[in-house]
Amino acid sequence: MNRSICLTMFFLIFCACTFAQSSGTGKENNSNDLATSVSAANELPLYNLFYLSKFITSKNSESKDRIYTALTQQIGKENIQNLLKDSLYINVKTFLSEYENSITIGILENLSKDRNNPSLQELKKQKDALDNLTKLGIQINNRISDLDALEKVLKNIDKDSLKKDTSNNFLLEQHQKVNKNRLNIEGIRLNNLCNESLLKNPDTLSSFLNCLIENTINEKAELKKYKENILKTLVSNKEIEFKDLLKKQTNKILANQTESRDIKFYFENFIETKNNQNTQISIITASQNAQQSLSYSGLSIPSQSQMIEAMAIFLAKRAKQEAAIWFMEQLRERVKNPLIYDTFPETIALLDNLEEYHTANFGKSWRYAIANDFVKMPKNLINGNWIKQTLPADKQKDLKIAVDFGYDLNSLIMERYNYRDIIRNFYLNPEYAKNNDTELSKSLRKSFVVLYIATNELFTLHTVDNKPTYRLLSYEELKTLDQNQWNTFTELLKLKYGSEFSDLYTLMGDQAKDYQNITKWISNLLISLNQFDKINQEQQQLLKSDKSDNTGQSLTSIWKVLNQVIKGIDIAPYTGAVSNSPMSQHLKSVQHILGIIEDIQQKNFTAATQKTLKLADQFYGNKYESADLNKMSLNIKDNLLILKSGSEKEIFKTKFTLPGISQLAIQQTKDALEVKYWKTNNSDPITLTKKELEQINRIALITGHLNEKDRKKILKEFSDTSNILISDLINNTLKEKKFKFFEIISFYEKITSQSDLQGVQKSISAYSTLLNPQNLNDLKTLLISGDSSQFGSTYLNKYGEQLLKLTSFFGDVMATQDANALAQVIESYALPPTSYKLKQKMKTSVDLNAYVGAFGGKLVTHKYASLSKQFTGGITAPIGITYKNNGWFKHINLHAQLLDLGNIVNHYLVTPDSAYNKEVHFTEVFSPGLNLLYSIKNTPLVIFAGGKGIPLKSYYDETLNTKMNTRVIDAWVFSLGLKLDIPLLNLYSR
C-alpha cells in the first residue's frame, strides 16, 4: 500500500478512533485524559499491550516518540514491517504511517531551514539538481514563447519593401534578437548564425530574412525536442533519486528514533499552497473566458438546423414542465388515501392550497411541513381517524402507549438525561402507573420497576480523581451472594417497594427455578444499561461540540443498546425455553417503535414508514365488533332522527343546517342522541340497525371525496351485491323518503365535529377518508361483513403501499440540496423509466414511442416531385404513439408516427447534392405514417410493415419552367423492416 496516498484516509480514521476513546467513557473514567496531557507524556504506562493500545491513537505529538519506541520493543521491527502489508491492523498502521510521514516532513523542513546540516548534504545536492532542471524547463518555455513571437514578426515582413529600403537597421535588430538569449544546451544542434554581410546589399536582404526565419524555426524545434525527449526523462529520474534518498533518510531516523515532528505545519502549508494554486488557476481561467467573450463576430441569423435544435430543446423543457404539473395532479389523486391524510396532515394542507396549474417549489414551508410530518408520522397515524375507525378501542390504547413511550424516551435522550434519570422519570410518570388499564402499559410498568430497582439497589461506588463514582455491579459481584443472602436481599426489597416488587418477584420466581438464573438475567441487563450510559455521554459531547456527522452514528448506537435493554427486560430466555408470553410480545412492540424513531433520525423515511405500518398491523386481531355499535341504533320517526343506546333523557340541544334540510336540531339525552329535522313533507319512520350504521360508516370512509356521479355509481354497485341490507338502505333513503344518502353521511360528519359527543366520535368518522375509485370494487365484500378489524388490516396494507411510494418521494425531496437536484427528483417521478419489457408485460398500453432500425421498400411520388419512383432503403427513426392490446393479436402493435429522424440521413442517400441543401429543414423531420409492428418475444426488436409520407422542399425548376414539390406530402414510402423498440413515456396502461 502506498503510505503517502493513504495518509489522509488513515488520518481521518485516526481522529475518529481517538475522539471515541476520549469521549466514550465520560466522567466515569478519565484515564484517556492522560494521553492528551503534555505534562504526563513521560509517565505513560507503556509496559504492556493493553496500555499501549489505549495510547497508540493519541493525538499528542509529544508522546509519539515513546509510543513508537515501545511498539518496536514489544512487537519488533520485523513484525512492524510485516504489519504494514496486512489490511487488518488499521489503527496501528495509521499510527505508523502518520509517524513516518511526520519524520519525512521534518526532514524537508530542516532542509529548507538549515542548508549546512552535514547529514543532509547529499539530499541537498539532489534537491538543488532537481531545482536546476526545473529552472531549465522554465527557461526553455520562455525561449520558445519568444521565438514564436519573433517568427510571426519575421513572416509578416514584406520582402518587396526590403529592396526599396536600403536601411538594414531593422533586420540587424531582428538578427540580434535571434542571437540574444540563445540557449547553449548540450545535445541541441542549432544552425549557424546568419551572415550580416548580406545586409549591405539591398538585393540580398531577402536572403538574410529567410535565414533569420529558418534559424528561428530550427531553434524552436530543437528546444521542443530536447524538452520532450531529454529533459522530461532527466527530471523523472532525478525525482526518483530524490524520493529514494528521502526515504533512506527517513528510515535512518526511524531506526534511531531521533526525530519527532508535528504534522500541523505540513497540513497548514499544504492547504495554503493548494489554495494559492487553485486561485491562480481560477484567475487564468477567468482571463481566458474574458478574452473569448470579447471575440465578437457580429450578428448572425440562426439557420433552420439551429431553429430545429432550439425548438427540440424548448419542447423537451415544456414537456418536462407539463409532466411535472401532471405529476402534481396525479399526486393529488394518490393522496386520496386515509393513511396519507392521517400521517401527512401539514403536507396535505399545503398540497390542497396549491393551484392546479402549478407545481410545488418544495421550499422552506414545504420542507418544514414534510419534515414535521415525518417526525410525527407514528403519532399522526395512531391519532388519525383510520385507526380509530378500524382498530378495537383497547388495542388503540396499547398502540398509542407504545408510540408515546418511544417519543417520550427520545425526548429524554435528546434533553441529555442519563439512564438513571430516564428510568426515574418513567417510574414516576402517572401515564405508566400501576393502575393503568391496558395490557401494554402494565408490561411497561413492570419493566420500569425492574430497571428502577436495579439501578437503585445494585451499584457500588469507586473513586475517580478523588471523587466517588457510581458504577453498576458486575455478574461476578452479584453471584457472590449465597442463597441465604439472596433471601435476605429479596425481603428488604419487599419491605421497601411493597406490592410492586412482590408481584414482580412472584412472577420471576415461577419462571426462574433458582436465583442464579435471575442473577444472570439481571447482570446482562446491567451490562446493557452501563453501555447505554457510556454511549449516551458520548452523544451528549458530540451535541455540545456540534459534530453532526458523528452524532447520527452515536445516536444509532444508542438505539441499538436501548434495543438490547428492552430485550433484556424479558426473563423468558433464562427459563430454559423462550416463551411467547404477553410480556414478550409487548416488549417486541416497544422495540419496534424504537426502531421507527431510529430510522426517522437517520432520515431513512421509507424504512420508518414500513415499520410503522407493520407495527399497526400487529395490533389488528381477528373479528371485532365495536362496543359502541353494539348498543346503538338510529331511528327516523315523526321528523325526529334518533341515535340511541338507552333511555332518552335530554341533556343538551344545538342547531345547524344541512343541504336539503331547512333546519336541524340535535338533542342529546343521557343514553341517546336525537336529531330533529324539518322538510317540506313528512317522512315515514326509518330504522337503521347497528349493522346498517356500520355500513354507512364504511361507505362514508370510501366515498367521502368522490363526486356525486361516482358516488351513485358505487352505491348502485353495492346494491347489486346485497339483496338485504344495502339494497334496503339505498331504496329507503334515496327513493322512498327522498332523504339523500350522502346527506346522512354529511350529517354524521357534522355530528362528529361536536367535541362533547365522544361516544359518537368513536364509531363514526370525523371526516370521509379518501379512496381512489379503482379500489372501490375490492371493498364490496368487506362492506357487507361485520369484520371492521379485518377491513382495517386488509386496507392498511393496500393503502400502505401508496403511503410508501409517497414517503419515498417526500424523502427524496428532503434529501435534495439545490434546485437542480429537486428538479431531477420531480422529473424522475413525473417521467418514470419505461422499457420494452415492461410494455410487453402490460395487457393494454399506450406509449409515446421511438424506434430505430432499417427498412426497404418502394418510393412513390407525384408528377411534380423532385424525386422519382424507385426502390429505396435506409435508416428509420420514427417517433409517435404506439397502441398495444393483449387480445387476439397480442404480439401486434399499432404505431402512428409523426416524425422520422431517419429522413435526415435518407434524403442524402437518394437525392443528388445539387437537389438538396446541406442544412436540415423542418420538412425532413416531419413524416406522418402508420405501421403494424410484430414484437419478437423476449427481445426489444420488432418487425414492421407500413407507410409514411415525406414532404419535400418546394423550389422553382428553371429547366422545366415549373414549381416542384407543391403538395403537403410529395412522396410516400411503403416499407418493410426491422426496428429497435424504445418506449419514451407510458401514457396509459393496465
Sequence and secondary structure as in RCSB ss.txt:
>XXXX:A:sequence
MNRSICLTMFFLIFCACTFAQSSGTGKENNSNDLATSVSAANELPLYNLFYLSKFITSKNSESKDRIYTALTQQI
GKENIQNLLKDSLYINVKTFLSEYENSITIGILENLSKDRNNPSLQELKKQKDALDNLTKLGIQINNRISDLDAL
EKVLKNIDKDSLKKDTSNNFLLEQHQKVNKNRLNIEGIRLNNLCNESLLKNPDTLSSFLNCLIENTINEKAELKK
YKENILKTLVSNKEIEFKDLLKKQTNKILANQTESRDIKFYFENFIETKNNQNTQISIITASQNAQQSLSYSGLS
IPSQSQMIEAMAIFLAKRAKQEAAIWFMEQLRERVKNPLIYDTFPETIALLDNLEEYHTANFGKSWRYAIANDFV
KMPKNLINGNWIKQTLPADKQKDLKIAVDFGYDLNSLIMERYNYRDIIRNFYLNPEYAKNNDTELSKSLRKSFVV
LYIATNELFTLHTVDNKPTYRLLSYEELKTLDQNQWNTFTELLKLKYGSEFSDLYTLMGDQAKDYQNITKWISNL
LISLNQFDKINQEQQQLLKSDKSDNTGQSLTSIWKVLNQVIKGIDIAPYTGAVSNSPMSQHLKSVQHILGIIEDI
QQKNFTAATQKTLKLADQFYGNKYESADLNKMSLNIKDNLLILKSGSEKEIFKTKFTLPGISQLAIQQTKDALEV
KYWKTNNSDPITLTKKELEQINRIALITGHLNEKDRKKILKEFSDTSNILISDLINNTLKEKKFKFFEIISFYEK
ITSQSDLQGVQKSISAYSTLLNPQNLNDLKTLLISGDSSQFGSTYLNKYGEQLLKLTSFFGDVMATQDANALAQV
IESYALPPTSYKLKQKMKTSVDLNAYVGAFGGKLVTHKYASLSKQFTGGITAPIGITYKNNGWFKHINLHAQLLD
LGNIVNHYLVTPDSAYNKEVHFTEVFSPGLNLLYSIKNTPLVIFAGGKGIPLKSYYDETLNTKMNTRVIDAWVFS
LGLKLDIPLLNLYSR
>XXXX:A:secstr
  TTTTHHHHHHHHHHHHHHHHHHTGGG  GGGGGG GGGGGG   SSHHHHHHHTT   GGGHHHHHHHHHHHH
 HHHHHHHTT SS HHHHHHHHHHHHHHHHHHHHHHHH TT GGGHHHHHHHHHHHHHHHHHHHHHHHHHHHHHH
HHHHHTS HHHHHH    HHHHHHHHHHHTT    TT        GGGGSSGGGHHHHHHHHHHHHHHHHHHHHH
HIIIIIHHHHHHHHHHHHHHHHHHHHHHHHHT     SHHHHHHHHHHHHHHHHHHHHHHHHHHHHHHH      
   HHHHHHHHHHHHHHHHHHHHHHHHHHHHHHHT SHHHHHH HHHHHHHHTS TT      HHHHHHHHHHHH
THHHHHHTSHHHHHHS HHHHHHHHHHHHHHHHHHHHHHTT  HHHHHHHHHH GGG TT  SHHHHHHHHHHHH
HHHHHHHSEEEEEETTEEEEEE  HHHHTT  HHHHHHHHHHHHHHHHHHHHHHHHHHHHH SSHHHHHHHHHHH
HHHHHHHHHHHHHHHHHHHHT HHHHHHHHHHHHHHHHHHHHHH  GGGGTS    HHHHHHHHHHHHHHHHHHH
HTT HHHHHHHHHHHHHHT  S    HHHHH EEEEETTEEEEESS   EEEEEEEEETTEEEEEEEEESSEEEE
EEE SS    EEE HHHHHHHHHHHHHHTTS HHHHHHHHHHHHHH SSHHHHHHIIIIIIS   HHHHHHHHHH
HHT TT HHHHHHS SS     GGGGGGGHHHHTSS HHHHHHHHHHHHHHHHHHHHHHHHHHHH  SHHHHHHH
HHHHHS    HHHHHH SEEEEEEEEEEEEEEEEEE TT SS SEEEEEEE EEEEEEEE STTTTEEEEEEEEE
TTHHHHHHHHS GGGS SS  HHHHEEEEEEEEEE TTSSEEEEEEEEEE    EEETTTTEEE  SSS EEEEE
EEEEEEEEEEEEEE 
